[in-house]
Amino acid sequence: MFAFRQPRLLTVALLTMAFVFGSLVSLNAQRTISTADEVAPAIALYNRGQYGESIRILRELVTRDKTYLTAWHYLGLALASNSQLDDARKAHEKAARLGEMLLQSQLNLVQRDEDVKRLLSPWRRELTEAGESAAKFLALSVKPSKSKTEEWSARSNSLLGFADIANEQTAGVIDVKDADVKPRILTKPEPLYTEEARRNGVQGMVVLKAIFATNGRVLGIRVVKGLPDGLTGEAIRAASRIKFIPALKDGKPVAMFSQLEYTFGIN
């Protein structure tokens, strides 16, 4: 099952964000039905190289609706093509963060493993655009730090990985027992033991469940069992850095659920 207990410290934050996420999904659902064609003229102008007019229309759209992910994405592309690089970076950042919010709102609805593909499929375009915007944001950032590079690379890989899962032509996410060939782990970094946990004598196991995606990235990490003093976070960071060759079913790469366990002890 994909429905896991969240650590108590996350509960309030998730409840607080639920209304925002719900509103975002509602707005996007309404837009898909009634106003999907609004952005089409601006995209056509961008594709013809008429960047100024495209920017004018896209700015009107995002001013009226600040959650219009597709408009933000193309605004970033048009601004960059028009040499307005700082504004382009900000537009791509907005699109990427909206995509991340949309993704999290859908994952919060997952009750069973098979729900993931069904819930993400309607949003494949937005997830793809958000993932591409995350990569554009990083490319437009001037001398980004190592931590910023890692953060935004992971964000782009996550969004694009889930967009791939949402593809109607893929098998979605399967259970490990259903794979013909299991993933082959190339590197599995060990988590750090925090100084605070060491001072407090914290020991035990962090259990995570995650998706080993077809792009060779670990996505959708959820906490099954956590530990205090930063150990859960260190386990998540280590899991996100795992590199592997994807699982196979019927000779094709597939995304797969897997449980990860990290044991912390005082040496």
ChimeraX commands (.cxc) that place a marker at each C-alpha (Angstrom):
marker #1 position 0.00,0.00,0.00 radius 0.5
marker #1 position 1.12,3.55,-0.70 radius 0.5
marker #1 position -0.73,5.13,2.24 radius 0.5
marker #1 position 1.82,5.62,5.00 radius 0.5
marker #1 position 1.92,7.28,8.38 radius 0.5
marker #1 position 3.55,10.69,8.23 radius 0.5
marker #1 position 5.78,11.81,11.13 radius 0.5
marker #1 position 3.79,13.88,13.64 radius 0.5
marker #1 position 5.90,16.97,12.98 radius 0.5
marker #1 position 4.69,16.94,9.36 radius 0.5
marker #1 position 0.99,16.58,10.17 radius 0.5
marker #1 position 0.24,20.26,10.86 radius 0.5
marker #1 position 2.16,21.38,7.78 radius 0.5
marker #1 position 0.33,18.92,5.56 radius 0.5
marker #1 position -3.05,19.99,6.92 radius 0.5
marker #1 position -2.19,23.64,6.45 radius 0.5
marker #1 position -1.12,23.03,2.85 radius 0.5
marker #1 position -4.09,20.81,1.97 radius 0.5
marker #1 position -6.40,23.72,1.20 radius 0.5
marker #1 position -3.79,25.34,-1.06 radius 0.5
marker #1 position -3.19,22.08,-2.89 radius 0.5
marker #1 position -6.92,21.44,-3.25 radius 0.5
marker #1 position -7.47,24.92,-4.63 radius 0.5
marker #1 position -4.65,24.47,-7.13 radius 0.5
marker #1 position -6.08,21.18,-8.42 radius 0.5
marker #1 position -9.57,22.69,-8.61 radius 0.5
marker #1 position -8.32,25.66,-10.61 radius 0.5
marker #1 position -6.39,23.44,-12.99 radius 0.5
marker #1 position -9.39,21.13,-13.43 radius 0.5
marker #1 position -11.62,24.09,-14.33 radius 0.5
marker #1 position -8.96,25.45,-16.68 radius 0.5
marker #1 position -8.57,22.10,-18.45 radius 0.5
marker #1 position -12.28,22.09,-19.20 radius 0.5
marker #1 position -13.03,25.73,-20.00 radius 0.5
marker #1 position -9.93,27.79,-20.76 radius 0.5
marker #1 position -7.28,25.43,-22.13 radius 0.5
marker #1 position -7.31,27.33,-25.45 radius 0.5
marker #1 position -6.44,30.67,-23.82 radius 0.5
marker #1 position -2.73,29.95,-23.80 radius 0.5
marker #1 position -2.67,28.46,-27.32 radius 0.5
marker #1 position -2.31,31.81,-29.19 radius 0.5
marker #1 position 0.62,32.80,-26.97 radius 0.5
marker #1 position 2.31,29.44,-27.58 radius 0.5
marker #1 position 1.78,29.83,-31.32 radius 0.5
marker #1 position 3.31,33.31,-31.22 radius 0.5
marker #1 position 6.29,31.97,-29.23 radius 0.5
marker #1 position 6.80,29.17,-31.75 radius 0.5
marker #1 position 6.79,31.74,-34.59 radius 0.5
marker #1 position 9.42,33.84,-32.81 radius 0.5
marker #1 position 7.03,36.69,-31.95 radius 0.5
marker #1 position 8.24,36.81,-28.38 radius 0.5
marker #1 position 7.07,40.29,-27.40 radius 0.5
marker #1 position 3.41,39.66,-28.24 radius 0.5
marker #1 position 3.58,36.20,-26.68 radius 0.5
marker #1 position 4.97,37.70,-23.46 radius 0.5
marker #1 position 2.18,40.30,-23.38 radius 0.5
marker #1 position -0.56,37.64,-23.55 radius 0.5
marker #1 position 1.17,35.32,-21.07 radius 0.5
marker #1 position 1.68,38.12,-18.55 radius 0.5
marker #1 position -2.05,38.88,-18.74 radius 0.5
marker #1 position -2.87,35.22,-18.10 radius 0.5
marker #1 position -0.59,34.82,-15.07 radius 0.5
marker #1 position -1.72,38.16,-13.64 radius 0.5
marker #1 position -5.31,36.97,-13.78 radius 0.5
marker #1 position -4.46,33.49,-12.51 radius 0.5
marker #1 position -1.20,33.06,-10.64 radius 0.5
marker #1 position -1.58,29.24,-10.63 radius 0.5
marker #1 position -1.57,28.90,-14.45 radius 0.5
marker #1 position 1.43,26.56,-14.68 radius 0.5
marker #1 position 1.51,26.24,-18.48 radius 0.5
marker #1 position 1.38,30.02,-18.90 radius 0.5
marker #1 position 4.26,30.48,-16.44 radius 0.5
marker #1 position 6.31,27.83,-18.28 radius 0.5
marker #1 position 5.88,29.43,-21.70 radius 0.5
marker #1 position 6.37,32.88,-20.22 radius 0.5
marker #1 position 9.77,31.70,-19.03 radius 0.5
marker #1 position 10.61,30.34,-22.48 radius 0.5
marker #1 position 9.47,33.52,-24.26 radius 0.5
marker #1 position 11.30,35.82,-21.85 radius 0.5
marker #1 position 14.53,33.84,-22.22 radius 0.5
marker #1 position 14.24,33.97,-26.01 radius 0.5
marker #1 position 13.71,37.73,-25.69 radius 0.5
marker #1 position 16.93,38.04,-23.60 radius 0.5
marker #1 position 15.01,38.92,-20.41 radius 0.5
marker #1 position 16.91,36.29,-18.48 radius 0.5
marker #1 position 16.22,37.34,-14.88 radius 0.5
marker #1 position 12.47,37.50,-15.46 radius 0.5
marker #1 position 12.66,34.19,-17.34 radius 0.5
marker #1 position 14.36,32.53,-14.37 radius 0.5
marker #1 position 11.63,33.79,-12.02 radius 0.5
marker #1 position 8.87,32.54,-14.34 radius 0.5
marker #1 position 10.45,29.09,-14.57 radius 0.5
marker #1 position 10.84,28.97,-10.79 radius 0.5
marker #1 position 7.13,29.71,-10.41 radius 0.5
marker #1 position 6.17,27.00,-12.91 radius 0.5
marker #1 position 8.41,24.43,-11.20 radius 0.5
marker #1 position 7.06,25.17,-7.74 radius 0.5
marker #1 position 3.46,25.03,-8.97 radius 0.5
marker #1 position 4.24,21.65,-10.51 radius 0.5
marker #1 position 5.71,20.41,-7.26 radius 0.5
marker #1 position 2.61,21.53,-5.37 radius 0.5
marker #1 position 0.37,19.84,-7.92 radius 0.5
marker #1 position 2.37,16.62,-7.72 radius 0.5
marker #1 position 2.28,16.56,-3.92 radius 0.5
marker #1 position -1.46,17.25,-3.86 radius 0.5
marker #1 position -2.07,14.23,-6.08 radius 0.5
marker #1 position 0.30,11.95,-4.15 radius 0.5
marker #1 position -1.50,12.89,-0.94 radius 0.5
marker #1 position -4.65,11.33,-2.45 radius 0.5
marker #1 position -2.98,7.96,-3.09 radius 0.5
marker #1 position -4.43,5.13,-1.02 radius 0.5
marker #1 position -3.24,2.13,-3.06 radius 0.5
marker #1 position -0.23,1.54,-5.28 radius 0.5
marker #1 position -2.38,1.41,-8.41 radius 0.5
marker #1 position -3.77,4.88,-7.66 radius 0.5
marker #1 position -0.53,6.63,-8.62 radius 0.5
marker #1 position -0.83,6.37,-12.40 radius 0.5
marker #1 position -4.58,7.07,-12.38 radius 0.5
marker #1 position -4.18,10.24,-10.32 radius 0.5
marker #1 position -1.20,11.57,-12.25 radius 0.5
marker #1 position -2.29,10.78,-15.81 radius 0.5
marker #1 position -4.49,13.91,-16.23 radius 0.5
marker #1 position -1.54,16.09,-15.24 radius 0.5
marker #1 position 1.22,14.66,-17.40 radius 0.5
marker #1 position 1.59,17.84,-19.49 radius 0.5
marker #1 position 1.84,20.08,-16.43 radius 0.5
marker #1 position 4.33,17.78,-14.71 radius 0.5
marker #1 position 6.49,17.69,-17.84 radius 0.5
marker #1 position 6.41,21.48,-18.18 radius 0.5
marker #1 position 7.23,21.92,-14.50 radius 0.5
marker #1 position 10.16,19.50,-14.76 radius 0.5
marker #1 position 11.50,21.31,-17.80 radius 0.5
marker #1 position 11.05,24.66,-16.04 radius 0.5
marker #1 position 13.04,23.40,-13.05 radius 0.5
marker #1 position 15.92,22.52,-15.39 radius 0.5
marker #1 position 15.62,25.92,-17.12 radius 0.5
marker #1 position 15.64,27.73,-13.77 radius 0.5
marker #1 position 18.90,26.03,-12.84 radius 0.5
marker #1 position 20.44,26.76,-16.24 radius 0.5
marker #1 position 19.53,30.45,-15.89 radius 0.5
marker #1 position 20.89,30.71,-12.34 radius 0.5
marker #1 position 24.27,32.46,-12.08 radius 0.5
marker #1 position 26.89,30.28,-10.40 radius 0.5
marker #1 position 24.44,28.19,-8.34 radius 0.5
marker #1 position 25.84,26.58,-5.20 radius 0.5
marker #1 position 26.33,22.83,-5.00 radius 0.5
marker #1 position 23.31,22.47,-2.71 radius 0.5
marker #1 position 21.14,24.56,-5.03 radius 0.5
marker #1 position 22.26,22.53,-8.03 radius 0.5
marker #1 position 21.43,19.28,-6.23 radius 0.5
marker #1 position 18.06,20.61,-5.06 radius 0.5
marker #1 position 16.88,21.80,-8.47 radius 0.5
marker #1 position 18.30,18.82,-10.36 radius 0.5
marker #1 position 16.39,16.53,-7.99 radius 0.5
marker #1 position 13.24,18.63,-8.43 radius 0.5
marker #1 position 13.47,18.41,-12.22 radius 0.5
marker #1 position 14.19,14.66,-12.16 radius 0.5
marker #1 position 11.29,14.04,-9.79 radius 0.5
marker #1 position 8.75,15.97,-11.85 radius 0.5
marker #1 position 9.89,14.43,-15.13 radius 0.5
marker #1 position 10.01,10.97,-13.56 radius 0.5
marker #1 position 6.43,11.24,-12.39 radius 0.5
marker #1 position 5.41,12.63,-15.78 radius 0.5
marker #1 position 6.84,9.46,-17.30 radius 0.5
marker #1 position 4.84,7.35,-14.85 radius 0.5
marker #1 position 1.72,9.29,-15.92 radius 0.5
marker #1 position 2.32,8.36,-19.57 radius 0.5
marker #1 position -0.63,6.30,-20.81 radius 0.5
marker #1 position 1.74,4.12,-22.83 radius 0.5
marker #1 position 3.70,2.97,-19.78 radius 0.5
marker #1 position 2.80,0.29,-17.25 radius 0.5
marker #1 position 2.64,2.75,-14.37 radius 0.5
marker #1 position 4.21,1.57,-11.12 radius 0.5
marker #1 position 4.40,-2.14,-10.40 radius 0.5
marker #1 position 5.19,-4.10,-7.25 radius 0.5
marker #1 position 8.63,-5.68,-6.94 radius 0.5
marker #1 position 7.14,-9.18,-7.13 radius 0.5
marker #1 position 5.67,-8.40,-10.56 radius 0.5
marker #1 position 8.98,-7.38,-12.17 radius 0.5
marker #1 position 10.71,-9.87,-14.48 radius 0.5
marker #1 position 14.08,-8.29,-13.65 radius 0.5
marker #1 position 14.54,-6.32,-10.43 radius 0.5
marker #1 position 16.46,-3.04,-10.36 radius 0.5
marker #1 position 20.24,-3.37,-10.21 radius 0.5
marker #1 position 21.69,-1.03,-7.59 radius 0.5
marker #1 position 24.80,0.80,-8.77 radius 0.5
marker #1 position 25.42,3.01,-5.73 radius 0.5
marker #1 position 23.59,3.21,-2.40 radius 0.5
marker #1 position 25.01,5.97,-0.17 radius 0.5
marker #1 position 24.83,5.51,3.58 radius 0.5
marker #1 position 23.01,8.18,5.63 radius 0.5
marker #1 position 24.89,10.39,8.07 radius 0.5
marker #1 position 24.40,9.96,11.83 radius 0.5
marker #1 position 23.63,13.46,13.15 radius 0.5
marker #1 position 25.48,14.93,16.11 radius 0.5
marker #1 position 22.17,15.67,17.84 radius 0.5
marker #1 position 21.09,12.02,17.54 radius 0.5
marker #1 position 24.49,10.93,18.85 radius 0.5
marker #1 position 24.21,13.24,21.87 radius 0.5
marker #1 position 20.73,11.90,22.64 radius 0.5
marker #1 position 21.63,8.27,22.06 radius 0.5
marker #1 position 19.01,7.75,19.35 radius 0.5
marker #1 position 19.15,4.33,17.70 radius 0.5
marker #1 position 16.82,2.30,15.55 radius 0.5
marker #1 position 15.57,1.94,11.99 radius 0.5
marker #1 position 14.07,4.35,9.46 radius 0.5
marker #1 position 11.77,2.62,6.98 radius 0.5
marker #1 position 10.89,4.32,3.71 radius 0.5
marker #1 position 8.83,3.39,0.70 radius 0.5
marker #1 position 9.74,4.86,-2.66 radius 0.5
marker #1 position 9.41,4.49,-6.41 radius 0.5
marker #1 position 12.40,3.30,-8.42 radius 0.5
marker #1 position 11.56,5.16,-11.65 radius 0.5
marker #1 position 12.49,4.40,-15.24 radius 0.5
marker #1 position 14.84,7.40,-15.33 radius 0.5
marker #1 position 17.10,5.76,-12.74 radius 0.5
marker #1 position 15.95,8.05,-9.92 radius 0.5
marker #1 position 14.28,7.33,-6.60 radius 0.5
marker #1 position 11.01,9.28,-6.43 radius 0.5
marker #1 position 8.00,9.76,-4.17 radius 0.5
marker #1 position 9.81,8.85,-0.96 radius 0.5
marker #1 position 7.36,8.29,1.92 radius 0.5
marker #1 position 8.11,7.65,5.57 radius 0.5
marker #1 position 6.79,4.37,7.00 radius 0.5
marker #1 position 8.76,4.62,10.25 radius 0.5
marker #1 position 10.91,7.56,11.28 radius 0.5
marker #1 position 13.45,8.54,13.93 radius 0.5
marker #1 position 14.00,11.93,15.62 radius 0.5
marker #1 position 16.95,14.35,15.63 radius 0.5
marker #1 position 17.34,14.56,11.87 radius 0.5
marker #1 position 17.83,10.84,11.19 radius 0.5
marker #1 position 14.69,10.51,9.07 radius 0.5
marker #1 position 15.86,13.41,6.90 radius 0.5
marker #1 position 19.31,11.88,6.50 radius 0.5
marker #1 position 17.74,8.57,5.43 radius 0.5
marker #1 position 15.59,10.38,2.85 radius 0.5
marker #1 position 18.61,12.24,1.49 radius 0.5
marker #1 position 20.57,8.99,1.19 radius 0.5
marker #1 position 17.67,7.24,-0.54 radius 0.5
marker #1 position 17.30,10.06,-3.06 radius 0.5
marker #1 position 20.94,9.58,-4.11 radius 0.5
marker #1 position 20.61,5.88,-4.95 radius 0.5
marker #1 position 21.60,5.12,-8.54 radius 0.5
marker #1 position 20.30,2.01,-10.28 radius 0.5
marker #1 position 19.38,0.34,-13.55 radius 0.5
marker #1 position 15.55,0.20,-13.73 radius 0.5
marker #1 position 13.48,-2.95,-13.35 radius 0.5
marker #1 position 12.20,-4.75,-16.47 radius 0.5
marker #1 position 8.86,-6.29,-17.35 radius 0.5
marker #1 position 8.29,-7.86,-20.75 radius 0.5
marker #1 position 11.69,-6.51,-21.75 radius 0.5
marker #1 position 10.79,-2.87,-21.05 radius 0.5
marker #1 position 11.91,-0.58,-18.18 radius 0.5
marker #1 position 9.21,-0.11,-15.54 radius 0.5
marker #1 position 8.81,1.95,-12.39 radius 0.5
marker #1 position 8.63,-0.12,-9.24 radius 0.5
marker #1 position 7.72,0.31,-5.59 radius 0.5
marker #1 position 10.40,-0.66,-3.10 radius 0.5
marker #1 position 10.87,-0.50,0.67 radius 0.5
marker #1 position 14.14,0.91,2.01 radius 0.5
marker #1 position 15.48,0.36,5.52 radius 0.5
marker #1 position 18.28,2.32,7.21 radius 0.5
marker #1 position 19.61,1.22,10.59 radius 0.5
marker #1 position 21.21,3.80,12.90 radius 0.5
marker #1 position 23.38,2.73,15.81 radius 0.5
marker #1 position 26.05,4.27,18.00 radius 0.5
marker #1 position 29.48,2.82,17.27 radius 0.5
marker link #1:1,2 radius 0.2
marker link #1:2,3 radius 0.2
marker link #1:3,4 radius 0.2
marker link #1:4,5 radius 0.2
marker link #1:5,6 radius 0.2
marker link #1:6,7 radius 0.2
marker link #1:7,8 radius 0.2
marker link #1:8,9 radius 0.2
marker link #1:9,10 radius 0.2
marker link #1:10,11 radius 0.2
marker link #1:11,12 radius 0.2
marker link #1:12,13 radius 0.2
marker link #1:13,14 radius 0.2
marker link #1:14,15 radius 0.2
marker link #1:15,16 radius 0.2
marker link #1:16,17 radius 0.2
marker link #1:17,18 radius 0.2
marker link #1:18,19 radius 0.2
marker link #1:19,20 radius 0.2
marker link #1:20,21 radius 0.2
marker link #1:21,22 radius 0.2
marker link #1:22,23 radius 0.2
marker link #1:23,24 radius 0.2
marker link #1:24,25 radius 0.2
marker link #1:25,26 radius 0.2
marker link #1:26,27 radius 0.2
marker link #1:27,28 radius 0.2
marker link #1:28,29 radius 0.2
marker link #1:29,30 radius 0.2
marker link #1:30,31 radius 0.2
marker link #1:31,32 radius 0.2
marker link #1:32,33 radius 0.2
marker link #1:33,34 radius 0.2
marker link #1:34,35 radius 0.2
marker link #1:35,36 radius 0.2
marker link #1:36,37 radius 0.2
marker link #1:37,38 radius 0.2
marker link #1:38,39 radius 0.2
marker link #1:39,40 radius 0.2
marker link #1:40,41 radius 0.2
marker link #1:41,42 radius 0.2
marker link #1:42,43 radius 0.2
marker link #1:43,44 radius 0.2
marker link #1:44,45 radius 0.2
marker link #1:45,46 radius 0.2
marker link #1:46,47 radius 0.2
marker link #1:47,48 radius 0.2
marker link #1:48,49 radius 0.2
marker link #1:49,50 radius 0.2
marker link #1:50,51 radius 0.2
marker link #1:51,52 radius 0.2
marker link #1:52,53 radius 0.2
marker link #1:53,54 radius 0.2
marker link #1:54,55 radius 0.2
marker link #1:55,56 radius 0.2
marker link #1:56,57 radius 0.2
marker link #1:57,58 radius 0.2
marker link #1:58,59 radius 0.2
marker link #1:59,60 radius 0.2
marker link #1:60,61 radius 0.2
marker link #1:61,62 radius 0.2
marker link #1:62,63 radius 0.2
marker link #1:63,64 radius 0.2
marker link #1:64,65 radius 0.2
marker link #1:65,66 radius 0.2
marker link #1:66,67 radius 0.2
marker link #1:67,68 radius 0.2
marker link #1:68,69 radius 0.2
marker link #1:69,70 radius 0.2
marker link #1:70,71 radius 0.2
marker link #1:71,72 radius 0.2
marker link #1:72,73 radius 0.2
marker link #1:73,74 radius 0.2
marker link #1:74,75 radius 0.2
marker link #1:75,76 radius 0.2
marker link #1:76,77 radius 0.2
marker link #1:77,78 radius 0.2
marker link #1:78,79 radius 0.2
marker link #1:79,80 radius 0.2
marker link #1:80,81 radius 0.2
marker link #1:81,82 radius 0.2
marker link #1:82,83 radius 0.2
marker link #1:83,84 radius 0.2
marker link #1:84,85 radius 0.2
marker link #1:85,86 radius 0.2
marker link #1:86,87 radius 0.2
marker link #1:87,88 radius 0.2
marker link #1:88,89 radius 0.2
marker link #1:89,90 radius 0.2
marker link #1:90,91 radius 0.2
marker link #1:91,92 radius 0.2
marker link #1:92,93 radius 0.2
marker link #1:93,94 radius 0.2
marker link #1:94,95 radius 0.2
marker link #1:95,96 radius 0.2
marker link #1:96,97 radius 0.2
marker link #1:97,98 radius 0.2
marker link #1:98,99 radius 0.2
marker link #1:99,100 radius 0.2
marker link #1:100,101 radius 0.2
marker link #1:101,102 radius 0.2
marker link #1:102,103 radius 0.2
marker link #1:103,104 radius 0.2
marker link #1:104,105 radius 0.2
marker link #1:105,106 radius 0.2
marker link #1:106,107 radius 0.2
marker link #1:107,108 radius 0.2
marker link #1:108,109 radius 0.2
marker link #1:109,110 radius 0.2
marker link #1:110,111 radius 0.2
marker link #1:111,112 radius 0.2
marker link #1:112,113 radius 0.2
marker link #1:113,114 radius 0.2
marker link #1:114,115 radius 0.2
marker link #1:115,116 radius 0.2
marker link #1:116,117 radius 0.2
marker link #1:117,118 radius 0.2
marker link #1:118,119 radius 0.2
marker link #1:119,120 radius 0.2
marker link #1:120,121 radius 0.2
marker link #1:121,122 radius 0.2
marker link #1:122,123 radius 0.2
marker link #1:123,124 radius 0.2
marker link #1:124,125 radius 0.2
marker link #1:125,126 radius 0.2
marker link #1:126,127 radius 0.2
marker link #1:127,128 radius 0.2
marker link #1:128,129 radius 0.2
marker link #1:129,130 radius 0.2
marker link #1:130,131 radius 0.2
marker link #1:131,132 radius 0.2
marker link #1:132,133 radius 0.2
marker link #1:133,134 radius 0.2
marker link #1:134,135 radius 0.2
marker link #1:135,136 radius 0.2
marker link #1:136,137 radius 0.2
marker link #1:137,138 radius 0.2
marker link #1:138,139 radius 0.2
marker link #1:139,140 radius 0.2
marker link #1:140,141 radius 0.2
marker link #1:141,142 radius 0.2
marker link #1:142,143 radius 0.2
marker link #1:143,144 radius 0.2
marker link #1:144,145 radius 0.2
marker link #1:145,146 radius 0.2
marker link #1:146,147 radius 0.2
marker link #1:147,148 radius 0.2
marker link #1:148,149 radius 0.2
marker link #1:149,150 radius 0.2
marker link #1:150,151 radius 0.2
marker link #1:151,152 radius 0.2
marker link #1:152,153 radius 0.2
marker link #1:153,154 radius 0.2
marker link #1:154,155 radius 0.2
marker link #1:155,156 radius 0.2
marker link #1:156,157 radius 0.2
marker link #1:157,158 radius 0.2
marker link #1:158,159 radius 0.2
marker link #1:159,160 radius 0.2
marker link #1:160,161 radius 0.2
marker link #1:161,162 radius 0.2
marker link #1:162,163 radius 0.2
marker link #1:163,164 radius 0.2
marker link #1:164,165 radius 0.2
marker link #1:165,166 radius 0.2
marker link #1:166,167 radius 0.2
marker link #1:167,168 radius 0.2
marker link #1:168,169 radius 0.2
marker link #1:169,170 radius 0.2
marker link #1:170,171 radius 0.2
marker link #1:171,172 radius 0.2
marker link #1:172,173 radius 0.2
marker link #1:173,174 radius 0.2
marker link #1:174,175 radius 0.2
marker link #1:175,176 radius 0.2
marker link #1:176,177 radius 0.2
marker link #1:177,178 radius 0.2
marker link #1:178,179 radius 0.2
marker link #1:179,180 radius 0.2
marker link #1:180,181 radius 0.2
marker link #1:181,182 radius 0.2
marker link #1:182,183 radius 0.2
marker link #1:183,184 radius 0.2
marker link #1:184,185 radius 0.2
marker link #1:185,186 radius 0.2
marker link #1:186,187 radius 0.2
marker link #1:187,188 radius 0.2
marker link #1:188,189 radius 0.2
marker link #1:189,190 radius 0.2
marker link #1:190,191 radius 0.2
marker link #1:191,192 radius 0.2
marker link #1:192,193 radius 0.2
marker link #1:193,194 radius 0.2
marker link #1:194,195 radius 0.2
marker link #1:195,196 radius 0.2
marker link #1:196,197 radius 0.2
marker link #1:197,198 radius 0.2
marker link #1:198,199 radius 0.2
marker link #1:199,200 radius 0.2
marker link #1:200,201 radius 0.2
marker link #1:201,202 radius 0.2
marker link #1:202,203 radius 0.2
marker link #1:203,204 radius 0.2
marker link #1:204,205 radius 0.2
marker link #1:205,206 radius 0.2
marker link #1:206,207 radius 0.2
marker link #1:207,208 radius 0.2
marker link #1:208,209 radius 0.2
marker link #1:209,210 radius 0.2
marker link #1:210,211 radius 0.2
marker link #1:211,212 radius 0.2
marker link #1:212,213 radius 0.2
marker link #1:213,214 radius 0.2
marker link #1:214,215 radius 0.2
marker link #1:215,216 radius 0.2
marker link #1:216,217 radius 0.2
marker link #1:217,218 radius 0.2
marker link #1:218,219 radius 0.2
marker link #1:219,220 radius 0.2
marker link #1:220,221 radius 0.2
marker link #1:221,222 radius 0.2
marker link #1:222,223 radius 0.2
marker link #1:223,224 radius 0.2
marker link #1:224,225 radius 0.2
marker link #1:225,226 radius 0.2
marker link #1:226,227 radius 0.2
marker link #1:227,228 radius 0.2
marker link #1:228,229 radius 0.2
marker link #1:229,230 radius 0.2
marker link #1:230,231 radius 0.2
marker link #1:231,232 radius 0.2
marker link #1:232,233 radius 0.2
marker link #1:233,234 radius 0.2
marker link #1:234,235 radius 0.2
marker link #1:235,236 radius 0.2
marker link #1:236,237 radius 0.2
marker link #1:237,238 radius 0.2
marker link #1:238,239 radius 0.2
marker link #1:239,240 radius 0.2
marker link #1:240,241 radius 0.2
marker link #1:241,242 radius 0.2
marker link #1:242,243 radius 0.2
marker link #1:243,244 radius 0.2
marker link #1:244,245 radius 0.2
marker link #1:245,246 radius 0.2
marker link #1:246,247 radius 0.2
marker link #1:247,248 radius 0.2
marker link #1:248,249 radius 0.2
marker link #1:249,250 radius 0.2
marker link #1:250,251 radius 0.2
marker link #1:251,252 radius 0.2
marker link #1:252,253 radius 0.2
marker link #1:253,254 radius 0.2
marker link #1:254,255 radius 0.2
marker link #1:255,256 radius 0.2
marker link #1:256,257 radius 0.2
marker link #1:257,258 radius 0.2
marker link #1:258,259 radius 0.2
marker link #1:259,260 radius 0.2
marker link #1:260,261 radius 0.2
marker link #1:261,262 radius 0.2
marker link #1:262,263 radius 0.2
marker link #1:263,264 radius 0.2
marker link #1:264,265 radius 0.2
marker link #1:265,266 radius 0.2
marker link #1:266,267 radius 0.2
view
